[in-house]
Amino acid sequence: MFLVVKKEYKIMYVIVKLIKMADNNTEVPVILLDGEDEIMEFNTYDDAEKIRTLFEKNSDSGYKYMIKKI
């Protein structure tokens, strides 16, 4: 008899900040962390989008943010 285990993967989302380097204008992606130095993860795309929009609106330096599915 074999036991079949079905693995369910939960889709999570992260916010990536695009930082322009001063030397040659290339963009470096940086995954955002929370206050405890853990990767800031979101259960839904909509939750991540709300925070991404908030960060972009509040950016004095014109940083751009994008959402990635993990």
C-alpha positions, -999 to 999 in steps of 0.1 A, spaced: 0 0 0 13 34 -9 4 67 7 0 95 -18 6 129 -5 -6 159 -25 16 189 -20 -2 222 -22 19 253 -28 7 286 -17 14 315 -41 30 345 -23 40 379 -36 69 402 -28 77 438 -36 109 446 -55 124 480 -53 144 491 -85 174 511 -75 193 530 -102 231 529 -98 249 562 -101 277 549 -123 259 537 -154 221 541 -148 215 504 -145 187 493 -122 194 468 -94 164 449 -80 161 447 -42 135 426 -24 119 446 5 122 434 41 99 439 70 108 454 104 122 420 116 146 416 86 124 390 70 112 391 34 80 411 32 55 386 18 19 391 8 -9 365 4 -26 382 -25 -16 403 -54 -41 430 -43 -24 433 -8 10 437 -24 -4 462 -49 -17 484 -22 16 486 -5 35 490 -38 13 520 -47 18 535 -13 56 532 -15 57 547 -50 36 576 -40 57 584 -10 91 580 -28 110 613 -28 137 599 -50 114 585 -77 120 549 -70 99 524 -89 85 492 -73 72 460 -89 55 429 -76 69 394 -81 52 361 -76 72 335 -56 
